[in-house]
Amino acid sequence: MKIEHKLYLSNAVHILLIVLIGIFALRNLNAILTKFRFTVIAEGLNATFLEMRLAEKNYFLYGDEEALTRIRNSTKKTTDTLQRVKPEIIRAVGAANYIKLQDYLNKYTKLVESIGKAGHRNASSQKKKLREAGQVLKTFSEDMTALESERIGTIIGRSKNILLYSFWAVVLFALLLSNLIVRNIGHSLRTINDLTREIARGNYQKIEAKPSRDEMGAVLKAINAMAEELRKREKEIVQSKRLASIGLLVAGVAHELNNPLNNISMIAQTYAEAYDRLGKEERVGFMERVGEETERLRVIVHPLLDYAKPKKQYLARAAANQVIQKTLALVKNMLDISNIKIRQNLAQELPDIFIDKHQIQQVLVNMATNVIQAMSKGGELSITTRYLEDDDDVEIEIRDNGKGIPPEFLDHIFDPFFTTKEESGTGLGLWVSYGIVKNHQGNIRVRSKVGVGTTFVITLPTCKKLGVA
């Protein structure tokens, strides 16, 4: 079911429950109003019955004929009232009680009429019957009124409890249903978030779990399709980059080796042609020049061999701050001679990283060497470490306030044989450093501004991220 339909269904259920509660409340309210109207009517009848009883006493005790007239008027008025409000009384107390009340009233009325015809002196025989009939009528009306008043209280109490329980039931149901929907959506969102993070890291894994049939399921399917397509494209890009790198490397090697080889060739030709005219010291000088050019070749070829056949890694748990401090101890003299101050901002309680200490020290030494060459007149080297909790990485930031790197060079800073130092560098230091960091499943990036300085940022995964105990 789609999320949209789930929300519609949830809202429909809530509305239905609220409507049912409303219908129940309205029904009980109507019952209360009906019984309340009856009690109002009954209170009026009771007052009339009380007046009738008082007039009855006056008639029998004092022979007051006007009292008998008042009784007749009251009975007539009461009979008319009962006829007028008959539906309301029946709804409130039922037809049986209404008939009883009317029968008692009719009996009382007949007795009053018979007494009126017999006269006061001859009414003694009917006196007892009239009093009994009046008492029965008054008592029945009062009892019925009291009973309905009690029922009103019962209905109100029951309605209050039911409404209270219904309210909390609706709230609980809403919370449970909302929690179910939110958990469902939240689980899908977390899965999507984890997958996109893995894709961002270059791990194009697929979600093997069966996706749901809602919009999140469609998104997961789309991301899986995207991951598969990215995996294919990555293979193509990697292959293209390998070919391009090989071409660039071959061109760079050819260019870098060309000058020393030409020099050796020229020295050899000159040496052969002038051999007979050369003295011992001159011959030694020629050989020394050949040795110098050969050393240049070795300096160029050695890093290439290290990169093509990297040394075996001796990986172990290590504290990034300790590796940095040991490296700074190695290059401290070079930095002091170059009048470069060191500022350390090392975060405390960093998680351990899983590295080859010597290789990472080599990377940091290369960084320090670049800083020294970028700040020939002195400056400040700032080293900062921090823990990237979201990615579970340790970040090492190396910043200088040197001359900076022009923007057009930044994209090529890690290319082999690329250098901004003209004759003083081979352009292999950062290339080798890049390879070492990548072999540690880390990343290295650079940002720079001319006249402000350069910042290298190295990120290395923690032991926990790599699953190292």
N, C-alpha and C positions, 0 to 999 in steps of 0.2 A: 504494500500500500504506500502511496506517495505521502510525503510529509504534509503536503497541502491537504490531502484527504484526511490524514490523521488529526490535523488541527481542526478541520471542519467537524469531524466526528466527535472530537473532544468537546468542542463548543456546543454541538447539538445535544450531547448527553447532559452537559451542564445546564443548558437551557431547559431541557426536558425535566430534569430534576427540580429546577427552580419553578417551572410551571406547575408541576405536581404539588409542590409545597404550597404554591400560591392558591391552587384550587382547593387544597385541604384547608388552608387558612380561611379562604373566602367562605367555604361551606360551613365551617365552625362559627365564623362570624355571623353568617345568616341565621344559624340556629340560636346563637346568643341574642341576636336582635329580636328574633321571633319570641323567645321566652321572656326577653326584657319587656317587650310590648305587652305580653300577656300579664306580667307582674304589675305593670302600670294599670292595666284594665282591672285586674283582680283587686288591687289596692282600692280602686274606686268602688268596686262592688262590695268589698268588705266594709268600707266606710258607710255605704248605703244600708247594708245589712245591719250594721251597728245602730244606725239611726232608726231603722225599723224596729229593732228590739227595744230601744228606749221608748218609742211611741207606743209600742205594745204594752209596756209596763204602765205608762201614763193612762192608757185606756182602761186597763183592768183595775188599777188602783184608784183612779180619780174619776172614771167615767167620762173622760175627755173625748168627745166625738170627733174633734179636729184631729186628734191623734190617729184615729182609725182612718180618716181621710188621707192623712200623710202616709200611712202604711200603704193604702191603695195606690197613691201616686208613686210611691217608691217602687212597689212591685211592678207597676206598669212601665216605669222608667227602666227598671232593671231588665224586664222582658224585652223591651225595645233594644236596649244595649246589647243583650245577648244575641239577638237576631242580626244586628248590624255588624258585630265583630265576630260572628260565628266562624268564618274561615280562619281567622287568626288564632282563635281559641283552639280550634281543632288541630291546627298545625302545631300548636304549642303543647297541648295536653292530650290530644287524641279525641276521637269522636265519642268514645265510651264515657270519658269523664265529662264531656260537654253535655251528653244526654242525661247523665246523672244530675248534673248541676241544674239543668232545665227542669227535670222531673221534681227535684226538691223545691225549686222555686214555684212550679205549678201547684204542687201540693199545698205549699204555704199560702199561695194566692187564693186557692179554693177555700181554705179554712178561714181566711180573712173575710171572704165574701159571705160565707155561711154565718159567721159571727155577726156581720153587719145586718143580715136579714133577721136574725134572731133577737137582736137588740142586746144592750149591755146586761140587763138583769137576767136574761135567759142564756147568756153566753158562758156561764160557769162550766158547763159540760165540755165546751170546746176549748176552754182556756188552757188546760193541760196539753191537749193535742197541738195547739198553736205554738205553745212554748217549746215543746219537743221538736216540732217541725222547724221552727226558727233556729233552735240550737243546732239541729242537724245541718241546716243550710249554711249557717255561719261557720260551723266547725269544718264542714267539707270544703268551703271556699278558702278558709284560712290554711287548712292543711295542704290544699293543692297549691296555694301561693307559696307557702314555705318550701314545699317539695321542688317547685320550679326554680325558686331562688337558689336552693341547694344544687340543683342540676346546672344552673348557670355557672356556679363556682366550680363544679366538677369539669364542665366543658372547658372553662378558661384554664384550669390547672392542667388538664390533659393536653390541651392545645399548646400551652406553654412548653410542656415537656417534649411533645412531639416536634414542635418547631425547633427547639433547642437541639434535640438529637439529630434532626434532619439537617440543621445548619452545619453541625460538626461533621456529619456524614458527608455532606456535599464538599465541605472544605477538605476533609481527608481524601475523598475520592479525587478531587481536583489536584491535590498535592501528589498523590500516587500516580495518577495518569500523566500529570505534567513531568514528574520525575522520570517516569518510564520513557516519555518522548524525549526529554532532555538527555537522559543517559544514552538512548539510542543515537540521537544526533551527535552528542558529545563523543561517543565511542568512534563514530565514523569520522568526525572532525579530527580527533587525535590520530587516527590511522592515516588520514590524508596528510596531517601535519608531519608525522614521522616520515611518511613516504617522500614528501616534497623535500624534507631536510636531507634524506638519503640521496635523492636525485641531485640536490644542490652540491652534495659532496662527491658526486660522480658515481654513486652506487645505484645503478638503475634496476633495483630489484622489483619484482612484481608482488602484489598482495595475493597470496594463495587462497585466503579465506573466501568463501562464496559471498559475493556482495549482496546487500539487501536490494529489495525491489523498489526502493524509493529514489529520490533525487540523489542522495548520497551514494547509492549503489551505482547510479549512472556516472557520477563524478569519478568514483573509484575505477570503473571500467575505462573511462577516458584517460585517467592518469596512468593506468596500466598500459594502455595503448601508446600513450606518449612516452612512457619509460622504455617500452620495447623499441619504438622508433628512434629514441635518443641513443639507445644502445647500438643500434645499427649505424646511426650517423656518427657516433663516437668512434666506432671501429674504422669507418671510412676516413674520418678526420685524423685519427691517430696514424693510420697508414700513410695518409698524405703528408702529415707532419714528419713522419719518419723519413720518407723519401726526400722531403724538402731539407730536413736536418742533415741527411747524408750528403745531399748536394752542397749545402752550405758548408758542412764540415770539410768535404773534399776540397772545395774552393778555398777555404781558409787555410787548410794545411798546405795546399799547393802554393798559396801566396806567401805564407810565413816561412816555408822551407826554401822558397826560391832564392831569397837574398843570401842566406848563408851558403847555399849550394853554389850559387854564382861566384860568391867570394872565394870559396874553396877551389872552384875550377880556375879562376883567374890566378890565384896564388900558385896553384900547381903548374899552370902553363908558364908563368913568369919564373917560377923556381927551376923548371926544366930548361928553359932557354938561357937563363943566367947562371946555371949551376957552376960552370967552369970559372966564372969570374967572381963568384961569391966566396967570402971568407967563412970561417967556422961560425962566428957570431951572427953573421947575416943569415946563414942557413938555419941556425937555431931560431932566429927571429921569424923566418918564414914558417917553421913548424909550430911555433907558439901561436901565430895568427891562425893556422889551420886548427889548432887545439881550441882556440877561442870560438871559432865558428862552429866547431863540433859541439862545444858546450851549449851554444845557442840552440842547436838542433835538439840536444837532449832536453833542454828546458821546455821546448815546444812539445816534444813527443811524450815526455813523461806524464803530464796530466791527461793526455789523450788515452794513454794505456790504462791509467787509473780509472778513467771514466768508462772505457770500453770493457775493462775487466775489473770492476770495483773490488776493493779488498773485502775480505770476509768481515761481516759485522759481529761484534761481540756485544750483544744487547744485554742490558741489565737495568734494574730500577735505579733512578737517579733523581736527585733534587736539582731543579733547573738553576736555582740561586747559587748552589755550590759550584756547579759547572761554570757559571758565569764568573764567579769570584776567582776560581783557579785560572781561568783564561786571562782575566785582567792582571793577575799576578805575573803571567808569562809576558804580557806586552807592556807592563807598567813602565819599564825603562824606556822603551820606544816612545810611549806617550809623553813621559816626562821630558825627554830630549826635544820632542816636537812642541813642547809647551801647551799640551792639551790636558785640560782638567777633566776629571771623571765625576759624574753625578749618578748615583745609584738610587733608583726608586723600586726596590724589590719587594713585592707583595709577600706578606707572611703567610705561613701555612698553605703553601701551594701543594696540590697533589703531585705525586711522583710521576715522572715520565719514563718511558721505556726506550733507551737510546744506547748508541755506541758513544761513550763519552769522548773518545779521542776524535772521532769524526765530527761531532758537534763542536768540539773545541776548535777544530780546523776551520769550520764555517765561521765561528766567532772571530778567530784570528784574521781570516780574510776580510771580515767586516771592519775590524780595527785597522787593518792595513789600508783599506779604502778611505777610512776616516782620516788617517794621518796624511794620505796623499791629497785629500780634499781640503785639508786645513794646514797648508804649509807654513802659515804665519801664526799657528796656534788657534785655540778655540775651546769648545766644550763638547765632550762626548757624554750623552745621557743614555743610560740603560734602564729600561723599565720592564718589570714583569707583572703579569696579571693573570687571573684565572677566568676563562670564558665559560661560564656555567652552562649557558644554553648549548654550546657546541662540545663541552667537556674537553677543552683544549687549554694548554698553557701558552701564553703569548709572550714573546720576547721582542721588545721594541728598542732599536738602536738608532739614535738620532744625533746628528751633528749640525753645527751652524756654519758649515763651509760654503763653498761657492755654488753648490747645487748642480743639478743635471738639467740641461735643456729639455723641454717637453718632447721634442722630436726624437730624442735618444731613449726615452724611458721604455718604449716597447721592445727595444733591442738590448736592454741592459744585461739580460741573462743569455744572450746568444754567444756561441763560441767565437773567440777571436775579436769580439767587439770591445773596443776600449776607447775611452776619451783621454787617455794619458799619452797618446802618440807613441814615442819610442820607449817609454818607461814601463809599459805593461804588455802582457801577452793577450789579455782579454779572455783568460781561461779561469781566473779565480772565482768569479761569480757564477760562471757556468758549472764548475765543479761543485760549488756550494749549493746551487739549485738542485743538482742531482742527488747530493747527500740528503738534503731535507726531504725531497720527494721519496727517496728510499726509506725514510722514516715515517712515511704516510703523513707528512706534514705539508706546510705550504710556506712560501716566501714571496713577499711582494714589496714594492718600493713606491714611495711618493717623494717628490722633490720640487723645490721652487728655486729658481736661479736667484742667487744673492741671499737666500734665507737658510737653505740647508737641505739635507736629505735624510729620509727616515726609511730604514729597512725593518720590516715586521716579519718575524718568524713564528709560526704556530706549530706546535707539536702535540699529538694526542696524549692523553693521560693513560696510565696503566689500566685504570678502570674502563676507559673507552675501548682499549685494545683487548680487554678480557684477561689481563695479566694478574694473577693472584699476588 
